[in-house]
């Protein structure tokens, strides 16, 4: 399968924060979610691969092309939605479009009008009169109107109501059905990924924790609930993380058959992406109850 | 072509002020003819050009400062960062050309303004090149707020510095310039102006390339 994006050995320091040896790839035909808590490095990763911030080292390739050598051709083929719009708010939708459209060789005015109609946006309306959800839809209309092969979005669902979020997810699946080669978006709202993602990449504290297909990831983990008495030094090692109360423990494990052998009286549940994300975060063990 | 669209963008984001500056540019020369006729002529051209060019540039910088992420958004498109920088220089030069045309037309209407001799726009071009040559790289390096502060400090210091500069000028003999043929002199001024702008644009592009966008 061809890769639409390949990132290797990406390093970047940003004050107290740094991306360390970030390596991942996105195959063609996938909706890929970049997950992580706030401050994990999602936005920095996206901005660095797009060349918006400098990097100390690392290689970035889109469609097999090096971003350093063929930046313009690459950007012509990708659509980008940054969080919270990023427009000149005093311009109308049409005026802002007139600024952006000439940058693309394959800009399609018909597509743009179609999306504005679909999203009930008035081209004469000023951007500063749009709600957050409408701004996101407008950003999507711009990103989808130049035959983009890859869509990259930074926290597109953050701060949106459930209805608009579900509309957005529908747009993304439609985009893939209509020939899009990939969608890559960062989010900390993992329920959105439960619905549409094919691939998940988790980042924490500037490091990639895992990259896996969503279904195999969900299959490989299990939530286990049991009595505190069955938890000892040996059995604890079988869990990625545990949360303990006087009534019992809840843990997440990748070794369910071993756990079943050693602890007979347990309840086993399928985890959500959020369970796996929180369980995988080292700090999650101490600071929050990931399986509450 | 991309450069033209980016220059259009600069005009678009300050469209409220473009008409105002155009009116100011038109009004200053006849106003000076009316109120201070002894200073009308070259002085009114210099004033109207300074006003229009520098004020509009300030408004563009202000809008970019207000909406920094809009520039980030443009950098996610195929527009190269280099062109985003060059558009600022072209924007100022277009404004300068418009100022020249307005004043040239006004010299036909108001005889008191005198003729529109070629020396005037050429010298003004050098002044513009020196100002932009310093101002824009500083702004790309320090950002809008710090640059504004730095230039306020310079303006405040100018009453103390200018007398010193004038004293220094007494020691410099520029008479040889009068001996040069006008074509060579003014051609040289245009060339120096262009070289300043090119060098400045290169420096600005380098600064902006290394900027981490918000």
Boltz contact constraints between the chains, C-beta under 6 A:
constraints:
  - contact:
      token1: [A, 50]
      token2: [B, 76]
      max_distance: 6.0
  - contact:
      token1: [A, 52]
      token2: [B, 72]
      max_distance: 6.0
  - contact:
      token1: [A, 52]
      token2: [B, 75]
      max_distance: 6.0
  - contact:
      token1: [A, 52]
      token2: [B, 213]
      max_distance: 6.0
  - contact:
      token1: [A, 53]
      token2: [B, 212]
      max_distance: 6.0
  - contact:
      token1: [A, 72]
      token2: [B, 78]
      max_distance: 6.0
  - contact:
      token1: [A, 75]
      token2: [B, 78]
      max_distance: 6.0
  - contact:
      token1: [A, 76]
      token2: [B, 78]
      max_distance: 6.0
  - contact:
      token1: [A, 80]
      token2: [B, 76]
      max_distance: 6.0
  - contact:
      token1: [A, 86]
      token2: [B, 69]
      max_distance: 6.0
  - contact:
      token1: [A, 86]
      token2: [B, 70]
      max_distance: 6.0
  - contact:
      token1: [A, 86]
      token2: [B, 72]
      max_distance: 6.0
  - contact:
      token1: [A, 86]
      token2: [B, 73]
      max_distance: 6.0
  - contact:
      token1: [A, 87]
      token2: [B, 70]
      max_distance: 6.0
  - contact:
      token1: [A, 88]
      token2: [B, 13]
      max_distance: 6.0
  - contact:
      token1: [A, 88]
      token2: [B, 67]
      max_distance: 6.0
  - contact:
      token1: [A, 88]
      token2: [B, 70]
      max_distance: 6.0
  - contact:
      token1: [A, 95]
      token2: [B, 12]
      max_distance: 6.0
  - contact:
      token1: [A, 99]
      token2: [B, 9]
      max_distance: 6.0
  - contact:
      token1: [A, 100]
      token2: [B, 77]
      max_distance: 6.0
  - contact:
      token1: [A, 102]
      token2: [B, 5]
      max_distance: 6.0
  - contact:
      token1: [A, 103]
      token2: [B, 77]
      max_distance: 6.0
  - contact:
      token1: [A, 103]
      token2: [B, 78]
      max_distance: 6.0
  - contact:
      token1: [A, 103]
      token2: [B, 79]
      max_distance: 6.0
